[in-house]
């Protein structure tokens, strides 16, 4: 299965979601600022990487996890990905597209815009990291829901309850 976490910039909520999905960041507690900043691709994407599906890793269920910076073209990009997948695979049963943009808060918008668009990294990165910490419970919940979708059946009931995140 292919899992693609996507949002406008692909470098904050999508990168954090992919890292949580791969167990590189916790989903049961809020990671510290440095752990977030050290996440692969966090606040690192360049203009050249916009629109590219970036491989992040393989999860414990053998699913390939990617991120995507789709900018403001969701209505065009997502159907195009689905159509291409359908053309090459015959259907979209093995494709999971996860929109992380509903988890983004104003701290993330301000910090991300400052860092990525204005190139004021030393100003914007701490702000977007702060905002990302604040968004972690929402991102973690989205990841937990996604992992339930992509996990192999476990038997009757099929779904294992997941504990809520403990804010620190």
N, C-alpha and C positions, 0 to 999 in steps of 0.2 A: 504494500500500500504506500501511497505517496501523500504526505501531509505538508501543506504549504501554509505557513503563518504569514499573513500579509496585512499591510496598512499603507498609509500615505508615504511615510518615509522608509519603512522596512528596517529601521535601525534602532528603534527603542522598544515599543510594545511587541513588535513581531520578533525581534531578537531575544527579548526577555521570555516571551512565550515559548519559543523554540528551545531556549536553554532550560526552561522548566520542564518541557516535554522530555528532554534528553537527560533529566536528573542532574543537570549541571548547576542548577539553582533550585533551592527548596520550594515546595508548594505548601508546606505546612507552617512555615515561619517567613517573616520578611527578611530577605537577605540584606547584609550591610551594604553601604554605598560602594565600597571598593569591589565587592563581589559583583555588583551590577556593572560597574564601569569596566571590569575585567572580562565581562561576557563577550564571546565572539561576536563581532560586528556591531557591538553596542556603540552608537554614536560615531561610527567609523565609515559608513558608506559614502562613496563619492558619486559625482554626477554620472560617471561611466557605468556604475552599477545599477542605476535606476532602470526598472523594467526587466532586470535579470533575475532569474530564479537561482538563488544561491544555496548550495548544499551545505547543511550544518552537521548532519550526522545520522546515525541509525539508532532507533530506540530499542528498548528491551523486547519488543514484539517483532523486530526485524523490519520495521517501517522506515522509509527514508523521509527525513525531515528537512524542509527547506524554508527559506524566507523570501519575501518578494516586496520590493519597493514599487508600488503601482501608481504612486502619485495620486492625482485626482481623477483617474481614469477607470475607476472600479467597474462602471457600467459597460466598458469596452474590454478591459483586460480580463476580467473573470470569465465572461462568456467565451472569449477567444481561447483561454486555457482549457475550459471544459470542452469546447469543440475540437481542439487539437488532440486532447486526450481521447475523446470519443473516436476520432479518425484513426488514431494509432492503436487504440486498445479495444475498440468496439463499444465501450460504454464508460461511464464515469464511476463505476462501483468501487474502484480501487483508488479514488482521488478524494481527498478531504481538504477543502479550502477553509481556512480559519481566519476570519476577519477580526483582527485585534483592535481596530480603531475605536470600537465602543468603550474600550478600557482607558483610552487616552484622556488625561485631564489637562487643565490649562497650564500647570507647571511644566508638563511635558511639551506642550505646544510652544510655550515661551522659550524654554531651554533648547529644545530641538531646533527651532527656527534660528535662534541666536547662534548656536553652534554650527549647524549644517549649512544654512543659507547665508548668514552674515559672516561666517568663519570666525566668530568670537568664541572659540572653543573654551578658553579658560573661564569665560563668563557663563556660557550656556551649558556646558557639560555638568557642573555641579547642580544646576537647576533642574535639568532633565533627569538626572539621577535621583534627586529628591522626589520629583514627581513620579518617577517610576516606582520608587519605594512605596509611595502612597497608593499607586495603582496595583501593586502586587496582589492584594486579595482578589481583585477582579480578574487579573491575568491568570492567577492560579486557578480560579474557578473555571475559567474558559479552558485551560489546559486539562484540568481533571475531566471535564465533560468530553473533550476531544479524545483523551486517552481511553475513556470508556467506549467510545465509538470504534476506535481502532484496535482495541484489545481482542484477542481471540476469546471465543465463548468459554466460560468456566463451568458450565453445567446449568442446573435449574436456577432460574432467577437471573443468571448471567452477569449481574452487575454487583460489584463490590462497593459498599459505601465508602466514601472518602471523607476524612476528617476536615473540618474547617480550618482555615489559616489562623494562627495565633499571632495577633499584632504585637510587635515589641517596641 
